[in-house]
Structures are given as C-alpha cells and as structure tokens.
Amino acid sequence: MSAVGAVSAEAASSLNIIRDDCTAAGGQITSRPYAGYYCTLPDGTTQPIT
C-alpha cells in the first residue's frame, strides 16, 4: 500500500483528520459556514478537521 493509500485508509476510519494528514493524502481543505473546516479526500469522502 502506498503512503497516500495508508493515510487515506486511516483518515476514512477516523472521525476527524488533521490538516497535515489531509494534504498528505491528496485532500483539499474546505470551509463550510457554521461547520468549520473539512477535508475532501480524492475518493470523495469528507472528514472534519481537528
């Protein structure tokens, strides 16, 4: 498994993700009004950022 795949798999199993893990997995950090920041991963899933 590649490093990106490992981070993505770990991110998907976790409820929250940190900014560094998001960008390391190729994700994009986005903000949502009144909901804080989220990481959108390449597979289309989103995780709240802690």
PDBQT receptor file of N, H, CA, C and O in Angstrom, charges set to zero:
ATOM      1  N   MET A   1       0.851  -1.168   0.000  1.00  0.00    +0.000 N 
ATOM      2  CA  MET A   1       0.000   0.000   0.000  1.00  0.00    +0.000 C 
ATOM      3  C   MET A   1       0.900   1.235   0.000  1.00  0.00    +0.000 C 
ATOM      4  O   MET A   1       1.885   1.287   0.736  1.00  0.00    +0.000 OA
ATOM      5  N   SER A   2       0.570   2.202  -0.804  1.00  0.00    +0.000 N 
ATOM      6  H   SER A   2      -0.230   2.159  -1.402  1.00  0.00    +0.000 HD
ATOM      7  CA  SER A   2       1.361   3.420  -0.853  1.00  0.00    +0.000 C 
ATOM      8  C   SER A   2       1.136   4.249   0.391  1.00  0.00    +0.000 C 
ATOM      9  O   SER A   2       0.200   3.997   1.150  1.00  0.00    +0.000 OA
ATOM     10  N   ALA A   3       1.987   5.237   0.605  1.00  0.00    +0.000 N 
ATOM     11  H   ALA A   3       2.747   5.442  -0.012  1.00  0.00    +0.000 HD
ATOM     12  CA  ALA A   3       1.831   6.125   1.761  1.00  0.00    +0.000 C 
ATOM     13  C   ALA A   3       0.514   6.879   1.677  1.00  0.00    +0.000 C 
ATOM     14  O   ALA A   3      -0.159   7.069   2.690  1.00  0.00    +0.000 OA
ATOM     15  N   VAL A   4       0.144   7.306   0.483  1.00  0.00    +0.000 N 
ATOM     16  H   VAL A   4       0.691   7.151  -0.340  1.00  0.00    +0.000 HD
ATOM     17  CA  VAL A   4      -1.123   8.019   0.312  1.00  0.00    +0.000 C 
ATOM     18  C   VAL A   4      -2.288   7.095   0.619  1.00  0.00    +0.000 C 
ATOM     19  O   VAL A   4      -3.248   7.507   1.271  1.00  0.00    +0.000 OA
ATOM     20  N   GLY A   5      -2.222   5.874   0.167  1.00  0.00    +0.000 N 
ATOM     21  H   GLY A   5      -1.443   5.539  -0.363  1.00  0.00    +0.000 HD
ATOM     22  CA  GLY A   5      -3.278   4.912   0.443  1.00  0.00    +0.000 C 
ATOM     23  C   GLY A   5      -3.412   4.630   1.929  1.00  0.00    +0.000 C 
ATOM     24  O   GLY A   5      -4.522   4.479   2.440  1.00  0.00    +0.000 OA
ATOM     25  N   ALA A   6      -2.284   4.558   2.623  1.00  0.00    +0.000 N 
ATOM     26  H   ALA A   6      -1.382   4.680   2.209  1.00  0.00    +0.000 HD
ATOM     27  CA  ALA A   6      -2.312   4.301   4.061  1.00  0.00    +0.000 C 
ATOM     28  C   ALA A   6      -2.943   5.465   4.805  1.00  0.00    +0.000 C 
ATOM     29  O   ALA A   6      -3.745   5.260   5.716  1.00  0.00    +0.000 OA
ATOM     30  N   VAL A   7      -2.588   6.681   4.426  1.00  0.00    +0.000 N 
ATOM     31  H   VAL A   7      -1.936   6.847   3.686  1.00  0.00    +0.000 HD
ATOM     32  CA  VAL A   7      -3.167   7.851   5.083  1.00  0.00    +0.000 C 
ATOM     33  C   VAL A   7      -4.647   7.936   4.779  1.00  0.00    +0.000 C 
ATOM     34  O   VAL A   7      -5.445   8.234   5.668  1.00  0.00    +0.000 OA
ATOM     35  N   SER A   8      -5.030   7.677   3.532  1.00  0.00    +0.000 N 
ATOM     36  H   SER A   8      -4.383   7.435   2.810  1.00  0.00    +0.000 HD
ATOM     37  CA  SER A   8      -6.442   7.729   3.161  1.00  0.00    +0.000 C 
ATOM     38  C   SER A   8      -7.243   6.683   3.927  1.00  0.00    +0.000 C 
ATOM     39  O   SER A   8      -8.349   6.961   4.389  1.00  0.00    +0.000 OA
ATOM     40  N   ALA A   9      -6.689   5.490   4.059  1.00  0.00    +0.000 N 
ATOM     41  H   ALA A   9      -5.790   5.265   3.683  1.00  0.00    +0.000 HD
ATOM     42  CA  ALA A   9      -7.388   4.434   4.778  1.00  0.00    +0.000 C 
ATOM     43  C   ALA A   9      -7.535   4.804   6.243  1.00  0.00    +0.000 C 
ATOM     44  O   ALA A   9      -8.588   4.573   6.838  1.00  0.00    +0.000 OA
ATOM     45  N   GLU A  10      -6.495   5.372   6.828  1.00  0.00    +0.000 N 
ATOM     46  H   GLU A  10      -5.639   5.560   6.344  1.00  0.00    +0.000 HD
ATOM     47  CA  GLU A  10      -6.570   5.774   8.225  1.00  0.00    +0.000 C 
ATOM     48  C   GLU A  10      -7.550   6.923   8.394  1.00  0.00    +0.000 C 
ATOM     49  O   GLU A  10      -8.316   6.948   9.358  1.00  0.00    +0.000 OA
ATOM     50  N   ALA A  11      -7.533   7.872   7.468  1.00  0.00    +0.000 N 
ATOM     51  H   ALA A  11      -6.911   7.851   6.685  1.00  0.00    +0.000 HD
ATOM     52  CA  ALA A  11      -8.444   9.014   7.541  1.00  0.00    +0.000 C 
ATOM     53  C   ALA A  11      -9.890   8.550   7.444  1.00  0.00    +0.000 C 
ATOM     54  O   ALA A  11     -10.764   9.077   8.132  1.00  0.00    +0.000 OA
ATOM     55  N   ALA A  12     -10.139   7.578   6.602  1.00  0.00    +0.000 N 
ATOM     56  H   ALA A  12      -9.429   7.150   6.043  1.00  0.00    +0.000 HD
ATOM     57  CA  ALA A  12     -11.502   7.096   6.413  1.00  0.00    +0.000 C 
ATOM     58  C   ALA A  12     -12.020   6.383   7.653  1.00  0.00    +0.000 C 
ATOM     59  O   ALA A  12     -13.225   6.362   7.904  1.00  0.00    +0.000 OA
ATOM     60  N   SER A  13     -11.109   5.798   8.431  1.00  0.00    +0.000 N 
ATOM     61  H   SER A  13     -10.130   5.815   8.227  1.00  0.00    +0.000 HD
ATOM     62  CA  SER A  13     -11.545   5.069   9.621  1.00  0.00    +0.000 C 
ATOM     63  C   SER A  13     -11.655   5.985  10.835  1.00  0.00    +0.000 C 
ATOM     64  O   SER A  13     -12.192   5.588  11.869  1.00  0.00    +0.000 OA
ATOM     65  N   SER A  14     -11.156   7.189  10.714  1.00  0.00    +0.000 N 
ATOM     66  H   SER A  14     -10.720   7.512   9.874  1.00  0.00    +0.000 HD
ATOM     67  CA  SER A  14     -11.167   8.131  11.819  1.00  0.00    +0.000 C 
ATOM     68  C   SER A  14     -12.308   9.123  11.647  1.00  0.00    +0.000 C 
ATOM     69  O   SER A  14     -12.723   9.415  10.525  1.00  0.00    +0.000 OA
ATOM     70  N   LEU A  15     -12.810   9.638  12.759  1.00  0.00    +0.000 N 
ATOM     71  H   LEU A  15     -12.473   9.401  13.670  1.00  0.00    +0.000 HD
ATOM     72  CA  LEU A  15     -13.873  10.626  12.673  1.00  0.00    +0.000 C 
ATOM     73  C   LEU A  15     -13.332  11.998  12.328  1.00  0.00    +0.000 C 
ATOM     74  O   LEU A  15     -14.023  12.796  11.695  1.00  0.00    +0.000 OA
ATOM     75  N   ASN A  16     -12.108  12.281  12.736  1.00  0.00    +0.000 N 
ATOM     76  H   ASN A  16     -11.547  11.633  13.251  1.00  0.00    +0.000 HD
ATOM     77  CA  ASN A  16     -11.502  13.569  12.470  1.00  0.00    +0.000 C 
ATOM     78  C   ASN A  16     -10.122  13.374  11.852  1.00  0.00    +0.000 C 
ATOM     79  O   ASN A  16      -9.486  12.333  12.019  1.00  0.00    +0.000 OA
ATOM     80  N   ILE A  17      -9.687  14.382  11.147  1.00  0.00    +0.000 N 
ATOM     81  H   ILE A  17     -10.204  15.228  11.011  1.00  0.00    +0.000 HD
ATOM     82  CA  ILE A  17      -8.399  14.330  10.468  1.00  0.00    +0.000 C 
ATOM     83  C   ILE A  17      -7.705  15.665  10.725  1.00  0.00    +0.000 C 
ATOM     84  O   ILE A  17      -8.365  16.690  10.897  1.00  0.00    +0.000 OA
ATOM     85  N   ILE A  18      -6.383  15.651  10.749  1.00  0.00    +0.000 N 
ATOM     86  H   ILE A  18      -5.847  14.819  10.608  1.00  0.00    +0.000 HD
ATOM     87  CA  ILE A  18      -5.667  16.911  10.908  1.00  0.00    +0.000 C 
ATOM     88  C   ILE A  18      -5.252  17.427   9.533  1.00  0.00    +0.000 C 
ATOM     89  O   ILE A  18      -5.194  16.664   8.568  1.00  0.00    +0.000 OA
ATOM     90  N   ARG A  19      -4.966  18.712   9.450  1.00  0.00    +0.000 N 
ATOM     91  H   ARG A  19      -5.012  19.332  10.234  1.00  0.00    +0.000 HD
ATOM     92  CA  ARG A  19      -4.644  19.346   8.165  1.00  0.00    +0.000 C 
ATOM     93  C   ARG A  19      -3.494  18.647   7.449  1.00  0.00    +0.000 C 
ATOM     94  O   ARG A  19      -3.559  18.429   6.239  1.00  0.00    +0.000 OA
ATOM     95  N   ASP A  20      -2.444  18.295   8.186  1.00  0.00    +0.000 N 
ATOM     96  H   ASP A  20      -2.392  18.473   9.169  1.00  0.00    +0.000 HD
ATOM     97  CA  ASP A  20      -1.280  17.663   7.556  1.00  0.00    +0.000 C 
ATOM     98  C   ASP A  20      -1.645  16.323   6.924  1.00  0.00    +0.000 C 
ATOM     99  O   ASP A  20      -1.191  16.007   5.824  1.00  0.00    +0.000 OA
ATOM    100  N   ASP A  21      -2.466  15.537   7.622  1.00  0.00    +0.000 N 
ATOM    101  H   ASP A  21      -2.834  15.794   8.515  1.00  0.00    +0.000 HD
ATOM    102  CA  ASP A  21      -2.879  14.246   7.073  1.00  0.00    +0.000 C 
ATOM    103  C   ASP A  21      -3.755  14.438   5.840  1.00  0.00    +0.000 C 
ATOM    104  O   ASP A  21      -3.669  13.672   4.880  1.00  0.00    +0.000 OA
ATOM    105  N   CYS A  22      -4.591  15.460   5.875  1.00  0.00    +0.000 N 
ATOM    106  H   CYS A  22      -4.661  16.082   6.654  1.00  0.00    +0.000 HD
ATOM    107  CA  CYS A  22      -5.464  15.747   4.738  1.00  0.00    +0.000 C 
ATOM    108  C   CYS A  22      -4.646  16.036   3.487  1.00  0.00    +0.000 C 
ATOM    109  O   CYS A  22      -4.863  15.427   2.439  1.00  0.00    +0.000 OA
ATOM    110  N   THR A  23      -3.706  16.966   3.603  1.00  0.00    +0.000 N 
ATOM    111  H   THR A  23      -3.530  17.461   4.454  1.00  0.00    +0.000 HD
ATOM    112  CA  THR A  23      -2.917  17.337   2.428  1.00  0.00    +0.000 C 
ATOM    113  C   THR A  23      -1.976  16.210   2.014  1.00  0.00    +0.000 C 
ATOM    114  O   THR A  23      -1.701  16.043   0.826  1.00  0.00    +0.000 OA
ATOM    115  N   ALA A  24      -1.477  15.432   2.981  1.00  0.00    +0.000 N 
ATOM    116  H   ALA A  24      -1.700  15.568   3.946  1.00  0.00    +0.000 HD
ATOM    117  CA  ALA A  24      -0.602  14.305   2.649  1.00  0.00    +0.000 C 
ATOM    118  C   ALA A  24      -1.352  13.249   1.848  1.00  0.00    +0.000 C 
ATOM    119  O   ALA A  24      -0.760  12.552   1.023  1.00  0.00    +0.000 OA
ATOM    120  N   ALA A  25      -2.663  13.129   2.093  1.00  0.00    +0.000 N 
ATOM    121  H   ALA A  25      -3.144  13.695   2.763  1.00  0.00    +0.000 HD
ATOM    122  CA  ALA A  25      -3.480  12.148   1.380  1.00  0.00    +0.000 C 
ATOM    123  C   ALA A  25      -4.000  12.702   0.053  1.00  0.00    +0.000 C 
ATOM    124  O   ALA A  25      -4.766  12.034  -0.643  1.00  0.00    +0.000 OA
ATOM    125  N   GLY A  26      -3.586  13.916  -0.296  1.00  0.00    +0.000 N 
ATOM    126  H   GLY A  26      -2.964  14.458   0.269  1.00  0.00    +0.000 HD
ATOM    127  CA  GLY A  26      -4.036  14.499  -1.554  1.00  0.00    +0.000 C 
ATOM    128  C   GLY A  26      -5.389  15.166  -1.436  1.00  0.00    +0.000 C 
ATOM    129  O   GLY A  26      -6.034  15.457  -2.443  1.00  0.00    +0.000 OA
ATOM    130  N   GLY A  27      -5.822  15.411  -0.207  1.00  0.00    +0.000 N 
ATOM    131  H   GLY A  27      -5.297  15.175   0.611  1.00  0.00    +0.000 HD
ATOM    132  CA  GLY A  27      -7.120  16.031   0.016  1.00  0.00    +0.000 C 
ATOM    133  C   GLY A  27      -7.068  17.542  -0.094  1.00  0.00    +0.000 C 
ATOM    134  O   GLY A  27      -5.997  18.145  -0.174  1.00  0.00    +0.000 OA
ATOM    135  N   GLN A  28      -8.235  18.132  -0.096  1.00  0.00    +0.000 N 
ATOM    136  H   GLN A  28      -9.104  17.643  -0.031  1.00  0.00    +0.000 HD
ATOM    137  CA  GLN A  28      -8.366  19.576  -0.180  1.00  0.00    +0.000 C 
ATOM    138  C   GLN A  28      -9.139  20.069   1.031  1.00  0.00    +0.000 C 
ATOM    139  O   GLN A  28     -10.179  19.513   1.385  1.00  0.00    +0.000 OA
ATOM    140  N   ILE A  29      -8.625  21.117   1.663  1.00  0.00    +0.000 N 
ATOM    141  H   ILE A  29      -7.780  21.569   1.376  1.00  0.00    +0.000 HD
ATOM    142  CA  ILE A  29      -9.274  21.679   2.840  1.00  0.00    +0.000 C 
ATOM    143  C   ILE A  29     -10.295  22.719   2.393  1.00  0.00    +0.000 C 
ATOM    144  O   ILE A  29      -9.973  23.644   1.647  1.00  0.00    +0.000 OA
ATOM    145  N   THR A  30     -11.518  22.556   2.857  1.00  0.00    +0.000 N 
ATOM    146  H   THR A  30     -11.779  21.805   3.463  1.00  0.00    +0.000 HD
ATOM    147  CA  THR A  30     -12.583  23.496   2.519  1.00  0.00    +0.000 C 
ATOM    148  C   THR A  30     -13.294  23.912   3.801  1.00  0.00    +0.000 C 
ATOM    149  O   THR A  30     -13.262  23.197   4.802  1.00  0.00    +0.000 OA
ATOM    150  N   SER A  31     -13.929  25.065   3.758  1.00  0.00    +0.000 N 
ATOM    151  H   SER A  31     -13.955  25.646   2.945  1.00  0.00    +0.000 HD
ATOM    152  CA  SER A  31     -14.686  25.514   4.923  1.00  0.00    +0.000 C 
ATOM    153  C   SER A  31     -16.168  25.486   4.593  1.00  0.00    +0.000 C 
ATOM    154  O   SER A  31     -16.576  25.678   3.448  1.00  0.00    +0.000 OA
ATOM    155  N   ARG A  32     -16.950  25.245   5.612  1.00  0.00    +0.000 N 
ATOM    156  H   ARG A  32     -16.618  25.089   6.543  1.00  0.00    +0.000 HD
ATOM    157  CA  ARG A  32     -18.405  25.254   5.476  1.00  0.00    +0.000 C 
ATOM    158  C   ARG A  32     -18.957  26.243   6.483  1.00  0.00    +0.000 C 
ATOM    159  O   ARG A  32     -18.551  26.222   7.645  1.00  0.00    +0.000 OA
ATOM    160  N   PRO A  33     -19.858  27.100   6.077  1.00  0.00    +0.000 N 
ATOM    161  CA  PRO A  33     -20.418  28.076   7.014  1.00  0.00    +0.000 C 
ATOM    162  C   PRO A  33     -20.989  27.397   8.260  1.00  0.00    +0.000 C 
ATOM    163  O   PRO A  33     -21.781  26.460   8.165  1.00  0.00    +0.000 OA
ATOM    164  N   TYR A  34     -20.582  27.876   9.399  1.00  0.00    +0.000 N 
ATOM    165  H   TYR A  34     -19.938  28.638   9.476  1.00  0.00    +0.000 HD
ATOM    166  CA  TYR A  34     -21.059  27.395  10.699  1.00  0.00    +0.000 C 
ATOM    167  C   TYR A  34     -20.663  25.958  11.016  1.00  0.00    +0.000 C 
ATOM    168  O   TYR A  34     -21.099  25.409  12.029  1.00  0.00    +0.000 OA
ATOM    169  N   ALA A  35     -19.854  25.347  10.176  1.00  0.00    +0.000 N 
ATOM    170  H   ALA A  35     -19.501  25.793   9.354  1.00  0.00    +0.000 HD
ATOM    171  CA  ALA A  35     -19.486  23.949  10.418  1.00  0.00    +0.000 C 
ATOM    172  C   ALA A  35     -17.973  23.745  10.490  1.00  0.00    +0.000 C 
ATOM    173  O   ALA A  35     -17.515  22.621  10.696  1.00  0.00    +0.000 OA
ATOM    174  N   GLY A  36     -17.204  24.794  10.329  1.00  0.00    +0.000 N 
ATOM    175  H   GLY A  36     -17.575  25.708  10.163  1.00  0.00    +0.000 HD
ATOM    176  CA  GLY A  36     -15.760  24.664  10.426  1.00  0.00    +0.000 C 
ATOM    177  C   GLY A  36     -15.115  24.190   9.132  1.00  0.00    +0.000 C 
ATOM    178  O   GLY A  36     -15.657  24.380   8.043  1.00  0.00    +0.000 OA
ATOM    179  N   TYR A  37     -13.953  23.571   9.272  1.00  0.00    +0.000 N 
ATOM    180  H   TYR A  37     -13.514  23.417  10.156  1.00  0.00    +0.000 HD
ATOM    181  CA  TYR A  37     -13.187  23.126   8.111  1.00  0.00    +0.000 C 
ATOM    182  C   TYR A  37     -13.319  21.625   7.926  1.00  0.00    +0.000 C 
ATOM    183  O   TYR A  37     -13.424  20.854   8.880  1.00  0.00    +0.000 OA
ATOM    184  N   TYR A  38     -13.310  21.249   6.663  1.00  0.00    +0.000 N 
ATOM    185  H   TYR A  38     -13.225  21.875   5.888  1.00  0.00    +0.000 HD
ATOM    186  CA  TYR A  38     -13.400  19.841   6.293  1.00  0.00    +0.000 C 
ATOM    187  C   TYR A  38     -12.322  19.502   5.287  1.00  0.00    +0.000 C 
ATOM    188  O   TYR A  38     -11.842  20.359   4.545  1.00  0.00    +0.000 OA
ATOM    189  N   CYS A  39     -11.953  18.237   5.279  1.00  0.00    +0.000 N 
ATOM    190  H   CYS A  39     -12.342  17.541   5.882  1.00  0.00    +0.000 HD
ATOM    191  CA  CYS A  39     -11.017  17.709   4.291  1.00  0.00    +0.000 C 
ATOM    192  C   CYS A  39     -11.816  16.879   3.294  1.00  0.00    +0.000 C 
ATOM    193  O   CYS A  39     -12.518  15.942   3.672  1.00  0.00    +0.000 OA
ATOM    194  N   THR A  40     -11.703  17.230   2.030  1.00  0.00    +0.000 N 
ATOM    195  H   THR A  40     -11.133  17.992   1.723  1.00  0.00    +0.000 HD
ATOM    196  CA  THR A  40     -12.316  16.431   0.969  1.00  0.00    +0.000 C 
ATOM    197  C   THR A  40     -11.224  15.574   0.359  1.00  0.00    +0.000 C 
ATOM    198  O   THR A  40     -10.299  16.088  -0.269  1.00  0.00    +0.000 OA
ATOM    199  N   LEU A  41     -11.330  14.276   0.543  1.00  0.00    +0.000 N 
ATOM    200  H   LEU A  41     -12.082  13.858   1.053  1.00  0.00    +0.000 HD
ATOM    201  CA  LEU A  41     -10.322  13.336   0.049  1.00  0.00    +0.000 C 
ATOM    202  C   LEU A  41     -10.570  13.001  -1.419  1.00  0.00    +0.000 C 
ATOM    203  O   LEU A  41     -11.678  13.182  -1.924  1.00  0.00    +0.000 OA
ATOM    204  N   PRO A  42      -9.539  12.512  -2.099  1.00  0.00    +0.000 N 
ATOM    205  CA  PRO A  42      -9.681  12.191  -3.534  1.00  0.00    +0.000 C 
ATOM    206  C   PRO A  42     -10.788  11.185  -3.841  1.00  0.00    +0.000 C 
ATOM    207  O   PRO A  42     -11.315  11.174  -4.954  1.00  0.00    +0.000 OA
ATOM    208  N   ASP A  43     -11.149  10.339  -2.873  1.00  0.00    +0.000 N 
ATOM    209  H   ASP A  43     -10.722  10.347  -1.970  1.00  0.00    +0.000 HD
ATOM    210  CA  ASP A  43     -12.220   9.358  -3.140  1.00  0.00    +0.000 C 
ATOM    211  C   ASP A  43     -13.614   9.965  -2.949  1.00  0.00    +0.000 C 
ATOM    212  O   ASP A  43     -14.619   9.269  -3.093  1.00  0.00    +0.000 OA
ATOM    213  N   GLY A  44     -13.675  11.277  -2.620  1.00  0.00    +0.000 N 
ATOM    214  H   GLY A  44     -12.858  11.843  -2.503  1.00  0.00    +0.000 HD
ATOM    215  CA  GLY A  44     -14.949  11.947  -2.499  1.00  0.00    +0.000 C 
ATOM    216  C   GLY A  44     -15.507  12.018  -1.091  1.00  0.00    +0.000 C 
ATOM    217  O   GLY A  44     -16.525  12.672  -0.865  1.00  0.00    +0.000 OA
ATOM    218  N   THR A  45     -14.860  11.357  -0.135  1.00  0.00    +0.000 N 
ATOM    219  H   THR A  45     -14.033  10.826  -0.318  1.00  0.00    +0.000 HD
ATOM    220  CA  THR A  45     -15.327  11.423   1.237  1.00  0.00    +0.000 C 
ATOM    221  C   THR A  45     -14.851  12.710   1.890  1.00  0.00    +0.000 C 
ATOM    222  O   THR A  45     -13.866  13.306   1.455  1.00  0.00    +0.000 OA
ATOM    223  N   THR A  46     -15.546  13.134   2.926  1.00  0.00    +0.000 N 
ATOM    224  H   THR A  46     -16.346  12.650   3.279  1.00  0.00    +0.000 HD
ATOM    225  CA  THR A  46     -15.138  14.317   3.676  1.00  0.00    +0.000 C 
ATOM    226  C   THR A  46     -14.978  13.951   5.141  1.00  0.00    +0.000 C 
ATOM    227  O   THR A  46     -15.680  13.087   5.666  1.00  0.00    +0.000 OA
ATOM    228  N   GLN A  47     -14.045  14.622   5.783  1.00  0.00    +0.000 N 
ATOM    229  H   GLN A  47     -13.474  15.324   5.357  1.00  0.00    +0.000 HD
ATOM    230  CA  GLN A  47     -13.782  14.414   7.207  1.00  0.00    +0.000 C 
ATOM    231  C   GLN A  47     -13.643  15.770   7.866  1.00  0.00    +0.000 C 
ATOM    232  O   GLN A  47     -13.013  16.658   7.292  1.00  0.00    +0.000 OA
ATOM    233  N   PRO A  48     -14.210  15.966   9.060  1.00  0.00    +0.000 N 
ATOM    234  CA  PRO A  48     -13.985  17.219   9.774  1.00  0.00    +0.000 C 
ATOM    235  C   PRO A  48     -12.528  17.325  10.197  1.00  0.00    +0.000 C 
ATOM    236  O   PRO A  48     -11.901  16.327  10.553  1.00  0.00    +0.000 OA
ATOM    237  N   ILE A  49     -11.999  18.532  10.156  1.00  0.00    +0.000 N 
ATOM    238  H   ILE A  49     -12.508  19.342   9.867  1.00  0.00    +0.000 HD
ATOM    239  CA  ILE A  49     -10.600  18.755  10.553  1.00  0.00    +0.000 C 
ATOM    240  C   ILE A  49     -10.558  19.165  12.012  1.00  0.00    +0.000 C 
ATOM    241  O   ILE A  49     -11.340  19.997  12.471  1.00  0.00    +0.000 OA
ATOM    242  N   THR A  50      -9.619  18.554  12.731  1.00  0.00    +0.000 N 
ATOM    243  H   THR A  50      -8.984  17.878  12.358  1.00  0.00    +0.000 HD
ATOM    244  CA  THR A  50      -9.460  18.900  14.133  1.00  0.00    +0.000 C 
ATOM    245  C   THR A  50      -8.289  19.833  14.317  1.00  0.00    +0.000 C 
ATOM    246  O   THR A  50      -7.994  20.239  15.440  1.00  0.00    +0.000 OA
TER     247      THR A  50
